[in-house]
Amino acid sequence: MQIELPEKRYYGIGEVAKAFSVNTSLIRFWEKEFDVLRPKKNAKGNRKFTPQDIKNLKFIYHLVKERGFTLEGAKTHLRENRQKTLHNFEIIEKLERVKAELNKIKDQL
């Protein structure tokens, strides 16, 4: 899954939900369910997600939405196999970006 977000220090929950094509309520729910998601909150209580939070959200989205894990299964997977699976996920992301670039070049020819 390709997420289109500009390079910024913090992202609002609306931006994040739009990038993932989900409701903001799902992002808030995942924040409660997964310990790795801890966005900062400003004085008004608005959530501000860091690039690390976005990376964690991508991984959770991959496990739950793309691979079909239950929430409990995803939590267990994050606890037990985090480093190995995260490394594999990062490799897959890089390969998908390369594939997208190659398809762009192919379309231009």
Biotite code that builds the C-alpha atoms (Angstrom):
import biotite.structure as struc

atoms = struc.array([
    struc.Atom([0.000, 0.000, 0.000], chain_id="A", res_id=1, res_name="MET", atom_name="CA", element="C"),
    struc.Atom([1.351, 3.384, -0.985], chain_id="A", res_id=2, res_name="GLN", atom_name="CA", element="C"),
    struc.Atom([0.683, 6.206, 1.462], chain_id="A", res_id=3, res_name="ILE", atom_name="CA", element="C"),
    struc.Atom([0.917, 9.716, 0.046], chain_id="A", res_id=4, res_name="GLU", atom_name="CA", element="C"),
    struc.Atom([1.917, 12.106, 2.826], chain_id="A", res_id=5, res_name="LEU", atom_name="CA", element="C"),
    struc.Atom([4.212, 15.134, 2.559], chain_id="A", res_id=6, res_name="PRO", atom_name="CA", element="C"),
    struc.Atom([7.424, 15.219, 4.562], chain_id="A", res_id=7, res_name="GLU", atom_name="CA", element="C"),
    struc.Atom([6.449, 16.811, 7.868], chain_id="A", res_id=8, res_name="LYS", atom_name="CA", element="C"),
    struc.Atom([7.320, 16.515, 11.514], chain_id="A", res_id=9, res_name="ARG", atom_name="CA", element="C"),
    struc.Atom([3.706, 15.985, 12.634], chain_id="A", res_id=10, res_name="TYR", atom_name="CA", element="C"),
    struc.Atom([0.497, 14.893, 10.906], chain_id="A", res_id=11, res_name="TYR", atom_name="CA", element="C"),
    struc.Atom([-3.086, 15.497, 12.031], chain_id="A", res_id=12, res_name="GLY", atom_name="CA", element="C"),
    struc.Atom([-5.471, 12.598, 12.449], chain_id="A", res_id=13, res_name="ILE", atom_name="CA", element="C"),
    struc.Atom([-7.532, 13.773, 9.466], chain_id="A", res_id=14, res_name="GLY", atom_name="CA", element="C"),
    struc.Atom([-4.496, 13.680, 7.180], chain_id="A", res_id=15, res_name="GLU", atom_name="CA", element="C"),
    struc.Atom([-3.561, 10.231, 8.421], chain_id="A", res_id=16, res_name="VAL", atom_name="CA", element="C"),
    struc.Atom([-7.084, 8.829, 8.045], chain_id="A", res_id=17, res_name="ALA", atom_name="CA", element="C"),
    struc.Atom([-7.347, 10.236, 4.510], chain_id="A", res_id=18, res_name="LYS", atom_name="CA", element="C"),
    struc.Atom([-3.961, 8.778, 3.526], chain_id="A", res_id=19, res_name="ALA", atom_name="CA", element="C"),
    struc.Atom([-5.024, 5.317, 4.748], chain_id="A", res_id=20, res_name="PHE", atom_name="CA", element="C"),
    struc.Atom([-8.588, 5.687, 3.382], chain_id="A", res_id=21, res_name="SER", atom_name="CA", element="C"),
    struc.Atom([-10.124, 4.891, 6.759], chain_id="A", res_id=22, res_name="VAL", atom_name="CA", element="C"),
    struc.Atom([-12.237, 6.785, 9.300], chain_id="A", res_id=23, res_name="ASN", atom_name="CA", element="C"),
    struc.Atom([-10.597, 8.796, 12.056], chain_id="A", res_id=24, res_name="THR", atom_name="CA", element="C"),
    struc.Atom([-12.465, 6.612, 14.550], chain_id="A", res_id=25, res_name="SER", atom_name="CA", element="C"),
    struc.Atom([-10.494, 3.577, 13.341], chain_id="A", res_id=26, res_name="LEU", atom_name="CA", element="C"),
    struc.Atom([-7.210, 5.414, 13.912], chain_id="A", res_id=27, res_name="ILE", atom_name="CA", element="C"),
    struc.Atom([-8.340, 6.363, 17.446], chain_id="A", res_id=28, res_name="ARG", atom_name="CA", element="C"),
    struc.Atom([-9.437, 2.772, 18.078], chain_id="A", res_id=29, res_name="PHE", atom_name="CA", element="C"),
    struc.Atom([-6.091, 1.388, 16.945], chain_id="A", res_id=30, res_name="TRP", atom_name="CA", element="C"),
    struc.Atom([-4.362, 3.931, 19.166], chain_id="A", res_id=31, res_name="GLU", atom_name="CA", element="C"),
    struc.Atom([-6.183, 2.446, 22.174], chain_id="A", res_id=32, res_name="LYS", atom_name="CA", element="C"),
    struc.Atom([-5.551, -1.141, 21.103], chain_id="A", res_id=33, res_name="GLU", atom_name="CA", element="C"),
    struc.Atom([-1.871, -1.015, 20.104], chain_id="A", res_id=34, res_name="PHE", atom_name="CA", element="C"),
    struc.Atom([0.804, 0.162, 22.530], chain_id="A", res_id=35, res_name="ASP", atom_name="CA", element="C"),
    struc.Atom([3.189, 1.151, 19.736], chain_id="A", res_id=36, res_name="VAL", atom_name="CA", element="C"),
    struc.Atom([0.850, 3.989, 18.695], chain_id="A", res_id=37, res_name="LEU", atom_name="CA", element="C"),
    struc.Atom([1.324, 6.918, 21.021], chain_id="A", res_id=38, res_name="ARG", atom_name="CA", element="C"),
    struc.Atom([0.730, 10.154, 19.112], chain_id="A", res_id=39, res_name="PRO", atom_name="CA", element="C"),
    struc.Atom([1.501, 13.382, 20.885], chain_id="A", res_id=40, res_name="LYS", atom_name="CA", element="C"),
    struc.Atom([-1.404, 15.623, 21.854], chain_id="A", res_id=41, res_name="LYS", atom_name="CA", element="C"),
    struc.Atom([-1.352, 19.405, 21.802], chain_id="A", res_id=42, res_name="ASN", atom_name="CA", element="C"),
    struc.Atom([-3.016, 21.722, 24.344], chain_id="A", res_id=43, res_name="ALA", atom_name="CA", element="C"),
    struc.Atom([-6.387, 21.266, 22.654], chain_id="A", res_id=44, res_name="LYS", atom_name="CA", element="C"),
    struc.Atom([-6.052, 17.490, 22.765], chain_id="A", res_id=45, res_name="GLY", atom_name="CA", element="C"),
    struc.Atom([-5.555, 17.082, 19.011], chain_id="A", res_id=46, res_name="ASN", atom_name="CA", element="C"),
    struc.Atom([-3.465, 14.080, 18.058], chain_id="A", res_id=47, res_name="ARG", atom_name="CA", element="C"),
    struc.Atom([-0.210, 14.735, 16.224], chain_id="A", res_id=48, res_name="LYS", atom_name="CA", element="C"),
    struc.Atom([1.347, 11.701, 14.579], chain_id="A", res_id=49, res_name="PHE", atom_name="CA", element="C"),
    struc.Atom([5.102, 11.506, 13.967], chain_id="A", res_id=50, res_name="THR", atom_name="CA", element="C"),
    struc.Atom([6.665, 9.728, 10.979], chain_id="A", res_id=51, res_name="PRO", atom_name="CA", element="C"),
    struc.Atom([7.424, 6.802, 13.333], chain_id="A", res_id=52, res_name="GLN", atom_name="CA", element="C"),
    struc.Atom([3.726, 6.624, 14.229], chain_id="A", res_id=53, res_name="ASP", atom_name="CA", element="C"),
    struc.Atom([2.914, 6.565, 10.501], chain_id="A", res_id=54, res_name="ILE", atom_name="CA", element="C"),
    struc.Atom([5.347, 3.691, 10.005], chain_id="A", res_id=55, res_name="LYS", atom_name="CA", element="C"),
    struc.Atom([3.706, 1.765, 12.859], chain_id="A", res_id=56, res_name="ASN", atom_name="CA", element="C"),
    struc.Atom([0.260, 2.502, 11.419], chain_id="A", res_id=57, res_name="LEU", atom_name="CA", element="C"),
    struc.Atom([1.359, 1.190, 8.022], chain_id="A", res_id=58, res_name="LYS", atom_name="CA", element="C"),
    struc.Atom([2.503, -2.017, 9.681], chain_id="A", res_id=59, res_name="PHE", atom_name="CA", element="C"),
    struc.Atom([-0.714, -2.408, 11.669], chain_id="A", res_id=60, res_name="ILE", atom_name="CA", element="C"),
    struc.Atom([-2.771, -1.664, 8.545], chain_id="A", res_id=61, res_name="TYR", atom_name="CA", element="C"),
    struc.Atom([-0.775, -4.288, 6.649], chain_id="A", res_id=62, res_name="HIS", atom_name="CA", element="C"),
    struc.Atom([-1.355, -6.926, 9.317], chain_id="A", res_id=63, res_name="LEU", atom_name="CA", element="C"),
    struc.Atom([-5.050, -6.226, 9.915], chain_id="A", res_id=64, res_name="VAL", atom_name="CA", element="C"),
    struc.Atom([-6.384, -5.098, 6.546], chain_id="A", res_id=65, res_name="LYS", atom_name="CA", element="C"),
    struc.Atom([-4.081, -6.745, 4.009], chain_id="A", res_id=66, res_name="GLU", atom_name="CA", element="C"),
    struc.Atom([-3.086, -9.980, 5.735], chain_id="A", res_id=67, res_name="ARG", atom_name="CA", element="C"),
    struc.Atom([-6.369, -10.461, 7.622], chain_id="A", res_id=68, res_name="GLY", atom_name="CA", element="C"),
    struc.Atom([-5.039, -10.712, 11.170], chain_id="A", res_id=69, res_name="PHE", atom_name="CA", element="C"),
    struc.Atom([-7.460, -10.276, 14.045], chain_id="A", res_id=70, res_name="THR", atom_name="CA", element="C"),
    struc.Atom([-6.594, -7.492, 16.465], chain_id="A", res_id=71, res_name="LEU", atom_name="CA", element="C"),
    struc.Atom([-5.404, -10.005, 19.047], chain_id="A", res_id=72, res_name="GLU", atom_name="CA", element="C"),
    struc.Atom([-3.371, -11.824, 16.411], chain_id="A", res_id=73, res_name="GLY", atom_name="CA", element="C"),
    struc.Atom([-1.793, -8.570, 15.264], chain_id="A", res_id=74, res_name="ALA", atom_name="CA", element="C"),
    struc.Atom([-0.928, -7.608, 18.852], chain_id="A", res_id=75, res_name="LYS", atom_name="CA", element="C"),
    struc.Atom([0.672, -10.996, 19.457], chain_id="A", res_id=76, res_name="THR", atom_name="CA", element="C"),
    struc.Atom([2.536, -10.811, 16.160], chain_id="A", res_id=77, res_name="HIS", atom_name="CA", element="C"),
    struc.Atom([3.849, -7.335, 17.025], chain_id="A", res_id=78, res_name="LEU", atom_name="CA", element="C"),
    struc.Atom([5.059, -8.514, 20.426], chain_id="A", res_id=79, res_name="ARG", atom_name="CA", element="C"),
    struc.Atom([6.704, -11.750, 19.324], chain_id="A", res_id=80, res_name="GLU", atom_name="CA", element="C"),
    struc.Atom([7.959, -11.245, 15.777], chain_id="A", res_id=81, res_name="ASN", atom_name="CA", element="C"),
    struc.Atom([8.221, -7.471, 15.494], chain_id="A", res_id=82, res_name="ARG", atom_name="CA", element="C"),
    struc.Atom([11.800, -7.111, 14.256], chain_id="A", res_id=83, res_name="GLN", atom_name="CA", element="C"),
    struc.Atom([11.716, -9.915, 11.699], chain_id="A", res_id=84, res_name="LYS", atom_name="CA", element="C"),
    struc.Atom([8.308, -9.043, 10.285], chain_id="A", res_id=85, res_name="THR", atom_name="CA", element="C"),
    struc.Atom([8.997, -5.300, 10.296], chain_id="A", res_id=86, res_name="LEU", atom_name="CA", element="C"),
    struc.Atom([12.205, -5.915, 8.352], chain_id="A", res_id=87, res_name="HIS", atom_name="CA", element="C"),
    struc.Atom([10.319, -8.027, 5.786], chain_id="A", res_id=88, res_name="ASN", atom_name="CA", element="C"),
    struc.Atom([7.570, -5.389, 5.585], chain_id="A", res_id=89, res_name="PHE", atom_name="CA", element="C"),
    struc.Atom([10.134, -2.645, 4.886], chain_id="A", res_id=90, res_name="GLU", atom_name="CA", element="C"),
    struc.Atom([11.657, -4.748, 2.095], chain_id="A", res_id=91, res_name="ILE", atom_name="CA", element="C"),
    struc.Atom([8.209, -5.296, 0.563], chain_id="A", res_id=92, res_name="ILE", atom_name="CA", element="C"),
    struc.Atom([7.502, -1.546, 0.726], chain_id="A", res_id=93, res_name="GLU", atom_name="CA", element="C"),
    struc.Atom([10.757, -0.753, -1.071], chain_id="A", res_id=94, res_name="LYS", atom_name="CA", element="C"),
    struc.Atom([10.029, -3.330, -3.758], chain_id="A", res_id=95, res_name="LEU", atom_name="CA", element="C"),
    struc.Atom([6.541, -1.885, -4.269], chain_id="A", res_id=96, res_name="GLU", atom_name="CA", element="C"),
    struc.Atom([8.030, 1.599, -4.735], chain_id="A", res_id=97, res_name="ARG", atom_name="CA", element="C"),
    struc.Atom([10.509, 0.224, -7.280], chain_id="A", res_id=98, res_name="VAL", atom_name="CA", element="C"),
    struc.Atom([7.672, -1.554, -9.094], chain_id="A", res_id=99, res_name="LYS", atom_name="CA", element="C"),
    struc.Atom([5.628, 1.658, -9.208], chain_id="A", res_id=100, res_name="ALA", atom_name="CA", element="C"),
    struc.Atom([8.593, 3.571, -10.651], chain_id="A", res_id=101, res_name="GLU", atom_name="CA", element="C"),
    struc.Atom([9.210, 0.881, -13.258], chain_id="A", res_id=102, res_name="LEU", atom_name="CA", element="C"),
    struc.Atom([5.537, 0.969, -14.248], chain_id="A", res_id=103, res_name="ASN", atom_name="CA", element="C"),
    struc.Atom([5.772, 4.751, -14.660], chain_id="A", res_id=104, res_name="LYS", atom_name="CA", element="C"),
    struc.Atom([8.777, 4.349, -16.930], chain_id="A", res_id=105, res_name="ILE", atom_name="CA", element="C"),
    struc.Atom([7.000, 1.608, -18.880], chain_id="A", res_id=106, res_name="LYS", atom_name="CA", element="C"),
    struc.Atom([3.966, 3.846, -19.408], chain_id="A", res_id=107, res_name="ASP", atom_name="CA", element="C"),
    struc.Atom([6.173, 6.672, -20.671], chain_id="A", res_id=108, res_name="GLN", atom_name="CA", element="C"),
    struc.Atom([7.748, 4.466, -23.351], chain_id="A", res_id=109, res_name="LEU", atom_name="CA", element="C"),
])
